[in-house]
Amino acid sequence: MVDVEIAGGVARILLNRPEKANALDTPHLEALLRALHRTADIPDLRAVLLGGRGRVFCGGADANELAALDASSAAGFVQRIHAVCAAIRGLAVPVLARLHGAVIGAGLEIAAACDLRIAAEGTRFAMPEVRLGIPSVVEAALLPRLMGSGRAAWLVLTGEPIDARRACEWGLVEQLGGEDAVNDVVEALLKNDREALRMQKQLLQIWEEAPLAESIERSIELFARSKR
């Protein structure tokens, strides 16, 4: 359901439900969360690569489970999606999303939680929840920070897909390319000092959430710590 391959300081976590377009149901979300927690405990970890087997990265939340949700179970389901995204953001090392085929709904939220995103040509991105009678929630809140509020609004209000080139132009992905491009980024990450890389990821999250003065003060603290 979720494959984990660890070699050379890099953990490759692959969604493995290709017959269902890697759709996320509760067992799959729980398996992904366990894989992320297992990865977090690797002492010499330098980077994580998140991808999907088959024709698409992730087709979103499982349609059958979505249809069966009621008011009491819906919150628990989206909280599991949030827990996965929070675990990705909480990893001490950079997480690179390798995107292909389709990145839909909850799959796009998971991609947004990663630090860097590379998409293959032809990949489609969409947040179609409004067409299903539900709003886009949890880590969809990251989209305005990545793309700007207008472009994020376009995605979540229209439900229309965009292609990989537009996703790159809009800032949703950082680079277009296939396996060679992904390997180049991984190699670039591995060249960096392990502790400095972890500090830099921590600072990126501080800069995203804290006021400017606090961001600068925390930067000074971490810089001083790096010289110990």
CYANA upper distance limits for C-alpha pairs under 8 A (distance plus 0.5 A):
  1 MET  CA     15 LEU  CA      6.95
  1 MET  CA     16 ASN  CA      5.22
  1 MET  CA     17 ARG  CA      6.23
  1 MET  CA     28 HIS  CA      6.78
  1 MET  CA     31 ALA  CA      7.57
  2 VAL  CA     13 ILE  CA      7.41
  2 VAL  CA     14 LEU  CA      6.15
  2 VAL  CA     15 LEU  CA      5.29
  2 VAL  CA     16 ASN  CA      5.63
  2 VAL  CA     17 ARG  CA      8.35
  2 VAL  CA     28 HIS  CA      7.78
  2 VAL  CA     31 ALA  CA      6.78
  2 VAL  CA     32 LEU  CA      6.59
  2 VAL  CA     35 ALA  CA      7.91
  3 ASP  CA     12 ARG  CA      8.36
  3 ASP  CA     13 ILE  CA      6.20
  3 ASP  CA     14 LEU  CA      5.55
  3 ASP  CA     15 LEU  CA      7.06
  3 ASP  CA     16 ASN  CA      7.05
  4 VAL  CA     11 ALA  CA      7.26
  4 VAL  CA     12 ARG  CA      6.12
  4 VAL  CA     13 ILE  CA      5.14
  4 VAL  CA     14 LEU  CA      6.97
  4 VAL  CA     35 ALA  CA      7.39
  5 GLU  CA     11 ALA  CA      6.20
  5 GLU  CA     12 ARG  CA      5.51
  5 GLU  CA     13 ILE  CA      7.08
  6 ILE  CA     10 VAL  CA      6.24
  6 ILE  CA     11 ALA  CA      4.91
  6 ILE  CA     12 ARG  CA      6.74
  7 ALA  CA     11 ALA  CA      7.12
  9 GLY  CA     44 ASP  CA      6.30
  9 GLY  CA     45 LEU  CA      5.09
  9 GLY  CA     46 ARG  CA      5.56
  9 GLY  CA     47 ALA  CA      7.22
 10 VAL  CA     45 LEU  CA      6.60
 10 VAL  CA     46 ARG  CA      6.34
 10 VAL  CA     47 ALA  CA      5.47
 10 VAL  CA     48 VAL  CA      6.09
 10 VAL  CA     49 LEU  CA      7.77
 11 ALA  CA     39 THR  CA      7.35
 11 ALA  CA     45 LEU  CA      7.85
 11 ALA  CA     47 ALA  CA      7.05
 11 ALA  CA     48 VAL  CA      5.28
 11 ALA  CA     49 LEU  CA      6.68
 12 ARG  CA     48 VAL  CA      6.37
 12 ARG  CA     49 LEU  CA      5.19
 12 ARG  CA     50 LEU  CA      6.48
 12 ARG  CA     51 GLY  CA      8.08
 13 ILE  CA     35 ALA  CA      7.85
 13 ILE  CA     48 VAL  CA      7.85
 13 ILE  CA     49 LEU  CA      6.66
 13 ILE  CA     50 LEU  CA      5.43
 13 ILE  CA     51 GLY  CA      6.86
 14 LEU  CA     50 LEU  CA      6.39
 14 LEU  CA     51 GLY  CA      5.27
 14 LEU  CA     52 GLY  CA      5.25
 14 LEU  CA     53 ARG  CA      6.85
 15 LEU  CA     22 ASN  CA      6.58
 15 LEU  CA     32 LEU  CA      8.19
 15 LEU  CA     51 GLY  CA      6.85
 15 LEU  CA     52 GLY  CA      4.92
 15 LEU  CA     53 ARG  CA      6.54
 15 LEU  CA     57 PHE  CA      8.08
 15 LEU  CA     58 CYS  CA      8.33
 16 ASN  CA     22 ASN  CA      6.70
 16 ASN  CA     52 GLY  CA      6.74
 16 ASN  CA     53 ARG  CA      5.83
 16 ASN  CA     54 GLY  CA      8.22
 17 ARG  CA     21 ALA  CA      6.87
 17 ARG  CA     22 ASN  CA      4.89
 17 ARG  CA     23 ALA  CA      7.54
 17 ARG  CA     53 ARG  CA      7.77
 17 ARG  CA     54 GLY  CA      8.46
 18 PRO  CA     22 ASN  CA      5.67
 18 PRO  CA     52 GLY  CA      8.46
 18 PRO  CA     53 ARG  CA      6.45
 18 PRO  CA     54 GLY  CA      5.37
 18 PRO  CA     55 ARG  CA      7.58
 18 PRO  CA     56 VAL  CA      8.15
 19 GLU  CA     54 GLY  CA      8.40
 20 LYS  CA     59 GLY  CA      8.45
 21 ALA  CA     54 GLY  CA      7.85
 21 ALA  CA     55 ARG  CA      7.67
 21 ALA  CA     56 VAL  CA      6.48
 21 ALA  CA     57 PHE  CA      7.97
 21 ALA  CA     58 CYS  CA      6.40
 21 ALA  CA     59 GLY  CA      5.77
 22 ASN  CA     52 GLY  CA      7.52
 22 ASN  CA     53 ARG  CA      8.18
 22 ASN  CA     56 VAL  CA      7.79
 22 ASN  CA     57 PHE  CA      7.31
 22 ASN  CA     58 CYS  CA      5.39
 22 ASN  CA     59 GLY  CA      6.57
 22 ASN  CA     60 GLY  CA      8.15
 23 ALA  CA     58 CYS  CA      6.36
 23 ALA  CA     59 GLY  CA      5.67
 23 ALA  CA     60 GLY  CA      5.70
 23 ALA  CA     61 ALA  CA      5.82
 23 ALA  CA     62 ASP  CA      5.38
 23 ALA  CA     63 ALA  CA      8.46
 24 LEU  CA     28 HIS  CA      6.12
 24 LEU  CA     29 LEU  CA      6.50
 24 LEU  CA     58 CYS  CA      8.27
 24 LEU  CA     59 GLY  CA      8.43
 24 LEU  CA     60 GLY  CA      6.60
 24 LEU  CA     61 ALA  CA      5.05
 24 LEU  CA     62 ASP  CA      5.60
 24 LEU  CA    106 ALA  CA      8.15
 24 LEU  CA    107 GLY  CA      8.45
 25 ASP  CA     29 LEU  CA      6.60
 25 ASP  CA     61 ALA  CA      6.72
 25 ASP  CA     62 ASP  CA      5.58
 25 ASP  CA     65 GLU  CA      6.98
 26 THR  CA     30 GLU  CA      6.58
 26 THR  CA     77 PHE  CA      7.62
 26 THR  CA     80 ARG  CA      8.06
 27 PRO  CA     31 ALA  CA      6.59
 28 HIS  CA     32 LEU  CA      6.61
 29 LEU  CA     33 LEU  CA      6.62
 29 LEU  CA     80 ARG  CA      7.18
 29 LEU  CA     81 ILE  CA      7.29
 29 LEU  CA     84 VAL  CA      7.49
 30 GLU  CA     34 ARG  CA      6.73
 30 GLU  CA     80 ARG  CA      8.05
 31 ALA  CA     35 ALA  CA      6.73
 32 LEU  CA     36 LEU  CA      6.74
 32 LEU  CA     84 VAL  CA      7.53
 33 LEU  CA     37 HIS  CA      6.73
 33 LEU  CA     83 ALA  CA      7.88
 33 LEU  CA     84 VAL  CA      5.87
 33 LEU  CA     87 ALA  CA      7.63
 34 ARG  CA     38 ARG  CA      6.56
 35 ALA  CA     39 THR  CA      6.61
 36 LEU  CA     40 ALA  CA      6.69
 36 LEU  CA     84 VAL  CA      8.37
 36 LEU  CA     87 ALA  CA      7.02
 36 LEU  CA     88 ILE  CA      7.47
 37 HIS  CA     41 ASP  CA      7.25
 37 HIS  CA     87 ALA  CA      7.80
 38 ARG  CA     42 ILE  CA      7.73
 39 THR  CA     45 LEU  CA      8.34
 40 ALA  CA     45 LEU  CA      8.40
 40 ALA  CA     91 LEU  CA      6.51
 40 ALA  CA     92 ALA  CA      7.93
 45 LEU  CA     93 VAL  CA      7.75
 46 ARG  CA     93 VAL  CA      6.39
 46 ARG  CA     94 PRO  CA      8.02
 46 ARG  CA    189 LEU  CA      8.08
 46 ARG  CA    190 LEU  CA      7.07
 46 ARG  CA    194 ARG  CA      6.90
 47 ALA  CA     93 VAL  CA      5.87
 47 ALA  CA     94 PRO  CA      5.75
 47 ALA  CA     95 VAL  CA      6.55
 47 ALA  CA     96 LEU  CA      8.18
 47 ALA  CA    186 VAL  CA      7.80
 47 ALA  CA    189 LEU  CA      7.66
 47 ALA  CA    190 LEU  CA      8.08
 48 VAL  CA     93 VAL  CA      7.62
 48 VAL  CA     94 PRO  CA      6.88
 48 VAL  CA     95 VAL  CA      5.18
 48 VAL  CA     96 LEU  CA      6.66
 49 LEU  CA     95 VAL  CA      6.36
 49 LEU  CA     96 LEU  CA      5.37
 49 LEU  CA     97 ALA  CA      6.46
 49 LEU  CA     98 ARG  CA      7.42
 50 LEU  CA     95 VAL  CA      7.57
 50 LEU  CA     96 LEU  CA      6.63
 50 LEU  CA     97 ALA  CA      5.35
 50 LEU  CA     98 ARG  CA      6.52
 51 GLY  CA     57 PHE  CA      6.61
 51 GLY  CA     97 ALA  CA      6.56
 51 GLY  CA     98 ARG  CA      5.44
 51 GLY  CA     99 LEU  CA      6.92
 52 GLY  CA     56 VAL  CA      7.13
 52 GLY  CA     57 PHE  CA      4.97
 52 GLY  CA     58 CYS  CA      7.31
 52 GLY  CA     98 ARG  CA      8.32
 52 GLY  CA     99 LEU  CA      8.22
 53 ARG  CA     57 PHE  CA      7.44
 55 ARG  CA    100 HIS  CA      7.89
 55 ARG  CA    101 GLY  CA      6.19
 56 VAL  CA     99 LEU  CA      8.27
 56 VAL  CA    100 HIS  CA      5.96
 56 VAL  CA    101 GLY  CA      4.56
 56 VAL  CA    102 ALA  CA      5.48
 56 VAL  CA    103 VAL  CA      7.68
 57 PHE  CA     98 ARG  CA      8.28
 57 PHE  CA     99 LEU  CA      6.05
 57 PHE  CA    100 HIS  CA      5.87
 57 PHE  CA    101 GLY  CA      6.70
 57 PHE  CA    102 ALA  CA      6.37
 57 PHE  CA    103 VAL  CA      6.34
 57 PHE  CA    107 GLY  CA      7.94
 58 CYS  CA    102 ALA  CA      6.72
 58 CYS  CA    103 VAL  CA      5.74
 58 CYS  CA    104 ILE  CA      6.78
 58 CYS  CA    107 GLY  CA      5.49
 58 CYS  CA    108 LEU  CA      8.36
 59 GLY  CA    102 ALA  CA      6.71
 59 GLY  CA    103 VAL  CA      6.48
 59 GLY  CA    104 ILE  CA      5.48
 59 GLY  CA    105 GLY  CA      7.73
 59 GLY  CA    106 ALA  CA      8.48
 59 GLY  CA    107 GLY  CA      6.88
 60 GLY  CA    103 VAL  CA      7.71
 60 GLY  CA    104 ILE  CA      5.33
 60 GLY  CA    105 GLY  CA      5.21
 60 GLY  CA    106 ALA  CA      5.17
 60 GLY  CA    107 GLY  CA      5.34
 60 GLY  CA    108 LEU  CA      8.04
 61 ALA  CA     65 GLU  CA      8.31
 61 ALA  CA     66 LEU  CA      7.51
 61 ALA  CA    105 GLY  CA      7.38
 61 ALA  CA    106 ALA  CA      6.19
 61 ALA  CA    107 GLY  CA      7.98
 62 ASP  CA     66 LEU  CA      6.71
 63 ALA  CA     67 ALA  CA      6.64
 64 ASN  CA     68 ALA  CA      6.95
 65 GLU  CA     69 LEU  CA      6.95
 69 LEU  CA     73 SER  CA      6.06
 69 LEU  CA     74 ALA  CA      5.85
 70 ASP  CA     74 ALA  CA      6.23
 71 ALA  CA     75 ALA  CA      7.76
 72 SER  CA     76 GLY  CA      8.06
 73 SER  CA     77 PHE  CA      6.91
 74 ALA  CA     78 VAL  CA      6.95
 75 ALA  CA     79 GLN  CA      6.51
 76 GLY  CA     80 ARG  CA      6.84
 77 PHE  CA     81 ILE  CA      7.21
 78 VAL  CA     82 HIS  CA      6.69
 78 VAL  CA    137 VAL  CA      8.33
 78 VAL  CA    138 VAL  CA      7.61
 79 GLN  CA     83 ALA  CA      6.55
 79 GLN  CA    138 VAL  CA      8.35
 80 ARG  CA     84 VAL  CA      6.90
 81 ILE  CA     85 CYS  CA      6.91
 81 ILE  CA    106 ALA  CA      7.65
 81 ILE  CA    138 VAL  CA      8.22
 82 HIS  CA     86 ALA  CA      6.44
 82 HIS  CA    138 VAL  CA      6.40
 82 HIS  CA    139 GLU  CA      7.09
 83 ALA  CA     87 ALA  CA      6.58
 84 VAL  CA     88 ILE  CA      6.85
 84 VAL  CA    110 ILE  CA      7.99
 85 CYS  CA     89 ARG  CA      6.78
 85 CYS  CA    109 GLU  CA      7.87
 85 CYS  CA    110 ILE  CA      6.03
 85 CYS  CA    113 ALA  CA      6.01
 85 CYS  CA    139 GLU  CA      7.47
 86 ALA  CA     90 GLY  CA      6.36
 86 ALA  CA    113 ALA  CA      7.99
 87 ALA  CA     91 LEU  CA      6.77
 88 ILE  CA     95 VAL  CA      7.65
 88 ILE  CA    113 ALA  CA      6.83
 88 ILE  CA    114 CYS  CA      6.87
 89 ARG  CA    113 ALA  CA      6.36
 89 ARG  CA    114 CYS  CA      7.02
 89 ARG  CA    115 ASP  CA      8.21
 91 LEU  CA     95 VAL  CA      8.27
 92 ALA  CA    198 ARG  CA      6.08
 92 ALA  CA    201 LYS  CA      7.62
 92 ALA  CA    202 GLN  CA      7.88
 93 VAL  CA    197 LEU  CA      7.49
 93 VAL  CA    198 ARG  CA      5.89
 93 VAL  CA    201 LYS  CA      7.26
 94 PRO  CA    114 CYS  CA      8.21
 94 PRO  CA    115 ASP  CA      6.39
 94 PRO  CA    116 LEU  CA      8.18
 94 PRO  CA    197 LEU  CA      8.27
 94 PRO  CA    198 ARG  CA      8.10
 94 PRO  CA    201 LYS  CA      7.08
 95 VAL  CA    114 CYS  CA      5.72
 95 VAL  CA    115 ASP  CA      5.77
 95 VAL  CA    116 LEU  CA      7.02
 96 LEU  CA    114 CYS  CA      6.54
 96 LEU  CA    115 ASP  CA      6.55
 96 LEU  CA    116 LEU  CA      5.30
 96 LEU  CA    117 ARG  CA      6.22
 96 LEU  CA    118 ILE  CA      8.04
 97 ALA  CA    111 ALA  CA      6.53
 97 ALA  CA    114 CYS  CA      6.71
 97 ALA  CA    115 ASP  CA      8.34
 97 ALA  CA    116 LEU  CA      6.69
 97 ALA  CA    117 ARG  CA      5.18
 97 ALA  CA    118 ILE  CA      6.72
 98 ARG  CA    117 ARG  CA      6.84
 98 ARG  CA    118 ILE  CA      5.85
 98 ARG  CA    119 ALA  CA      6.71
 98 ARG  CA    182 VAL  CA      7.43
 99 LEU  CA    103 VAL  CA      7.55
 99 LEU  CA    117 ARG  CA      7.62
 99 LEU  CA    118 ILE  CA      6.51
 99 LEU  CA    119 ALA  CA      5.03
 99 LEU  CA    120 ALA  CA      6.79
 99 LEU  CA    123 THR  CA      7.72
100 HIS  CA    119 ALA  CA      6.25
100 HIS  CA    120 ALA  CA      5.63
100 HIS  CA    121 GLU  CA      8.15
100 HIS  CA    122 GLY  CA      8.03
100 HIS  CA    123 THR  CA      5.54
100 HIS  CA    124 ARG  CA      8.38
101 GLY  CA    120 ALA  CA      8.08
101 GLY  CA    122 GLY  CA      7.14
101 GLY  CA    123 THR  CA      4.99
101 GLY  CA    124 ARG  CA      6.83
102 ALA  CA    123 THR  CA      5.84
102 ALA  CA    124 ARG  CA      5.23
102 ALA  CA    125 PHE  CA      6.54
103 VAL  CA    107 GLY  CA      5.90
103 VAL  CA    108 LEU  CA      5.74
103 VAL  CA    111 ALA  CA      8.44
103 VAL  CA    123 THR  CA      7.82
103 VAL  CA    124 ARG  CA      6.65
103 VAL  CA    125 PHE  CA      5.40
103 VAL  CA    126 ALA  CA      7.18
104 ILE  CA    108 LEU  CA      5.78
104 ILE  CA    124 ARG  CA      8.34
104 ILE  CA    125 PHE  CA      6.21
104 ILE  CA    126 ALA  CA      5.46
104 ILE  CA    127 MET  CA      6.40
104 ILE  CA    128 PRO  CA      8.00
105 GLY  CA    109 GLU  CA      7.00
105 GLY  CA    126 ALA  CA      6.78
105 GLY  CA    127 MET  CA      5.10
105 GLY  CA    128 PRO  CA      6.88
105 GLY  CA    129 GLU  CA      7.32
105 GLY  CA    136 SER  CA      8.01
106 ALA  CA    110 ILE  CA      6.76
107 GLY  CA    111 ALA  CA      6.76
108 LEU  CA    112 ALA  CA      6.53
108 LEU  CA    125 PHE  CA      7.63
108 LEU  CA    126 ALA  CA      7.92
108 LEU  CA    127 MET  CA      7.93
108 LEU  CA    140 ALA  CA      8.43
109 GLU  CA    113 ALA  CA      6.85
109 GLU  CA    138 VAL  CA      8.30
109 GLU  CA    139 GLU  CA      5.63
109 GLU  CA    140 ALA  CA      5.97
109 GLU  CA    142 LEU  CA      8.36
110 ILE  CA    114 CYS  CA      7.34
110 ILE  CA    139 GLU  CA      7.90
111 ALA  CA    117 ARG  CA      7.53
112 ALA  CA    139 GLU  CA      7.70
112 ALA  CA    140 ALA  CA      8.20
112 ALA  CA    142 LEU  CA      6.99
112 ALA  CA    143 LEU  CA      7.41
112 ALA  CA    146 LEU  CA      8.40
112 ALA  CA    172 LEU  CA      8.24
113 ALA  CA    139 GLU  CA      7.46
113 ALA  CA    142 LEU  CA      7.92
116 LEU  CA    173 VAL  CA      7.75
116 LEU  CA    174 GLU  CA      7.03
117 ARG  CA    172 LEU  CA      8.28
117 ARG  CA    173 VAL  CA      5.41
117 ARG  CA    174 GLU  CA      6.09
117 ARG  CA    175 GLN  CA      7.36
118 ILE  CA    173 VAL  CA      6.47
118 ILE  CA    174 GLU  CA      6.57
118 ILE  CA    175 GLN  CA      5.42
118 ILE  CA    176 LEU  CA      6.05
118 ILE  CA    177 GLY  CA      6.93
118 ILE  CA    178 GLY  CA      8.33
118 ILE  CA    181 ALA  CA      8.20
118 ILE  CA    182 VAL  CA      7.30
119 ALA  CA    123 THR  CA      7.00
119 ALA  CA    164 ALA  CA      6.87
119 ALA  CA    173 VAL  CA      7.27
119 ALA  CA    175 GLN  CA      7.04
119 ALA  CA    176 LEU  CA      5.44
119 ALA  CA    177 GLY  CA      6.40
119 ALA  CA    178 GLY  CA      7.67
120 ALA  CA    164 ALA  CA      7.59
120 ALA  CA    176 LEU  CA      6.16
120 ALA  CA    177 GLY  CA      5.35
120 ALA  CA    178 GLY  CA      5.73
121 GLU  CA    164 ALA  CA      6.42
121 GLU  CA    165 ARG  CA      7.87
121 GLU  CA    176 LEU  CA      6.95
121 GLU  CA    177 GLY  CA      7.06
121 GLU  CA    178 GLY  CA      8.35
122 GLY  CA    163 ASP  CA      6.87
122 GLY  CA    164 ALA  CA      6.47
123 THR  CA    163 ASP  CA      6.37
123 THR  CA    164 ALA  CA      5.63
124 ARG  CA    161 PRO  CA      6.73
124 ARG  CA    162 ILE  CA      6.24
124 ARG  CA    163 ASP  CA      5.13
124 ARG  CA    164 ALA  CA      6.56
125 PHE  CA    161 PRO  CA      5.80
125 PHE  CA    162 ILE  CA      5.80
125 PHE  CA    163 ASP  CA      6.74
125 PHE  CA    164 ALA  CA      7.80
125 PHE  CA    167 ALA  CA      7.97
126 ALA  CA    155 LEU  CA      7.03
126 ALA  CA    159 GLY  CA      6.81
126 ALA  CA    160 GLU  CA      6.66
126 ALA  CA    161 PRO  CA      4.85
126 ALA  CA    162 ILE  CA      7.00
127 MET  CA    136 SER  CA      7.44
127 MET  CA    155 LEU  CA      6.39
127 MET  CA    156 VAL  CA      5.94
127 MET  CA    159 GLY  CA      5.81
127 MET  CA    160 GLU  CA      7.85
127 MET  CA    161 PRO  CA      7.88
128 PRO  CA    132 LEU  CA      7.56
128 PRO  CA    136 SER  CA      8.49
128 PRO  CA    156 VAL  CA      7.45
128 PRO  CA    158 THR  CA      8.17
128 PRO  CA    159 GLY  CA      4.60
128 PRO  CA    160 GLU  CA      7.37
129 GLU  CA    133 GLY  CA      7.10
129 GLU  CA    134 ILE  CA      5.85
129 GLU  CA    135 PRO  CA      6.10
129 GLU  CA    136 SER  CA      6.16
129 GLU  CA    156 VAL  CA      8.03
129 GLU  CA    159 GLY  CA      7.37
130 VAL  CA    134 ILE  CA      5.69
130 VAL  CA    135 PRO  CA      5.84
130 VAL  CA    136 SER  CA      7.61
130 VAL  CA    156 VAL  CA      7.66
130 VAL  CA    157 LEU  CA      7.36
130 VAL  CA    158 THR  CA      8.17
130 VAL  CA    159 GLY  CA      6.92
131 ARG  CA    159 GLY  CA      7.09
135 PRO  CA    156 VAL  CA      8.37
136 SER  CA    140 ALA  CA      6.64
136 SER  CA    156 VAL  CA      6.97
137 VAL  CA    141 ALA  CA      7.32
139 GLU  CA    143 LEU  CA      8.16
141 ALA  CA    145 ARG  CA      8.44
142 LEU  CA    146 LEU  CA      7.01
143 LEU  CA    147 MET  CA      6.38
143 LEU  CA    148 GLY  CA      7.81
143 LEU  CA    149 SER  CA      8.21
143 LEU  CA    152 ALA  CA      6.06
143 LEU  CA    172 LEU  CA      8.20
144 PRO  CA    148 GLY  CA      4.95
144 PRO  CA    149 SER  CA      4.91
144 PRO  CA    150 GLY  CA      8.12
144 PRO  CA    151 ARG  CA      7.89
144 PRO  CA    152 ALA  CA      5.71
144 PRO  CA    153 ALA  CA      8.30
145 ARG  CA    149 SER  CA      7.87
146 LEU  CA    171 GLY  CA      6.56
146 LEU  CA    172 LEU  CA      6.38
147 MET  CA    151 ARG  CA      6.44
147 MET  CA    152 ALA  CA      6.60
147 MET  CA    170 TRP  CA      6.11
147 MET  CA    171 GLY  CA      5.63
147 MET  CA    172 LEU  CA      6.22
148 GLY  CA    152 ALA  CA      6.73
149 SER  CA    153 ALA  CA      6.46
150 GLY  CA    154 TRP  CA      6.73
151 ARG  CA    155 LEU  CA      6.98
151 ARG  CA    170 TRP  CA      7.71
152 ALA  CA    156 VAL  CA      6.85
153 ALA  CA    157 LEU  CA      6.13
153 ALA  CA    158 THR  CA      8.49
154 TRP  CA    158 THR  CA      6.25
154 TRP  CA    159 GLY  CA      8.24
154 TRP  CA    160 GLU  CA      8.50
155 LEU  CA    159 GLY  CA      6.11
155 LEU  CA    160 GLU  CA      6.82
155 LEU  CA    161 PRO  CA      7.79
162 ILE  CA    166 ARG  CA      6.69
162 ILE  CA    167 ALA  CA      6.99
163 ASP  CA    167 ALA  CA      6.66
164 ALA  CA    168 CYS  CA      6.65
164 ALA  CA    173 VAL  CA      8.44
164 ALA  CA    176 LEU  CA      7.73
165 ARG  CA    169 GLU  CA      6.71
165 ARG  CA    176 LEU  CA      7.93
166 ARG  CA    170 TRP  CA      6.44
167 ALA  CA    171 GLY  CA      6.70
167 ALA  CA    172 LEU  CA      5.54
167 ALA  CA    173 VAL  CA      6.36
168 CYS  CA    172 LEU  CA      6.27
168 CYS  CA    173 VAL  CA      5.33
168 CYS  CA    174 GLU  CA      6.50
168 CYS  CA    175 GLN  CA      6.92
168 CYS  CA    176 LEU  CA      7.64
176 LEU  CA    181 ALA  CA      8.30
177 GLY  CA    181 ALA  CA      5.80
177 GLY  CA    182 VAL  CA      7.85
178 GLY  CA    182 VAL  CA      6.96
179 GLU  CA    183 ASN  CA      6.60
180 ASP  CA    184 ASP  CA      6.67
181 ALA  CA    185 VAL  CA      6.93
182 VAL  CA    186 VAL  CA      6.79
183 ASN  CA    187 GLU  CA      6.58
184 ASP  CA    188 ALA  CA      6.70
185 VAL  CA    189 LEU  CA      6.78
186 VAL  CA    190 LEU  CA      6.74
187 GLU  CA    191 LYS  CA      6.92
188 ALA  CA    192 ASN  CA      7.63
190 LEU  CA    194 ARG  CA      8.44
192 ASN  CA    196 ALA  CA      7.99
192 ASN  CA    197 LEU  CA      7.05
193 ASP  CA    197 LEU  CA      6.54
194 ARG  CA    198 ARG  CA      6.98
195 GLU  CA    199 MET  CA      6.69
195 GLU  CA    226 SER  CA      8.32
196 ALA  CA    200 GLN  CA      6.54
196 ALA  CA    226 SER  CA      7.49
197 LEU  CA    201 LYS  CA      6.82
198 ARG  CA    202 GLN  CA      6.80
199 MET  CA    203 LEU  CA      6.65
199 MET  CA    222 LEU  CA      7.38
200 GLN  CA    204 LEU  CA      6.66
201 LYS  CA    205 GLN  CA      7.04
202 GLN  CA    206 ILE  CA      6.87
203 LEU  CA    207 TRP  CA      6.49
203 LEU  CA    215 SER  CA      8.24
203 LEU  CA    218 ARG  CA      8.17
203 LEU  CA    219 SER  CA      7.20
204 LEU  CA    208 GLU  CA      6.70
205 GLN  CA    209 GLU  CA      6.88
206 ILE  CA    210 ALA  CA      5.98
206 ILE  CA    215 SER  CA      6.56
206 ILE  CA    218 ARG  CA      8.37
207 TRP  CA    211 PRO  CA      8.03
207 TRP  CA    212 LEU  CA      7.79
207 TRP  CA    215 SER  CA      5.87
210 ALA  CA    214 GLU  CA      6.62
210 ALA  CA    215 SER  CA      6.29
211 PRO  CA    215 SER  CA      6.62
212 LEU  CA    216 ILE  CA      6.75
213 ALA  CA    217 GLU  CA      6.82
214 GLU  CA    218 ARG  CA      6.59
215 SER  CA    219 SER  CA      6.63
216 ILE  CA    220 ILE  CA      6.84
217 GLU  CA    221 GLU  CA      6.90
218 ARG  CA    222 LEU  CA      6.75
219 SER  CA    223 PHE  CA      6.56
220 ILE  CA    224 ALA  CA      6.71
221 GLU  CA    225 ARG  CA      6.77
222 LEU  CA    226 SER  CA      6.69
223 PHE  CA    227 LYS  CA      7.37
224 ALA  CA    228 ARG  CA      7.60
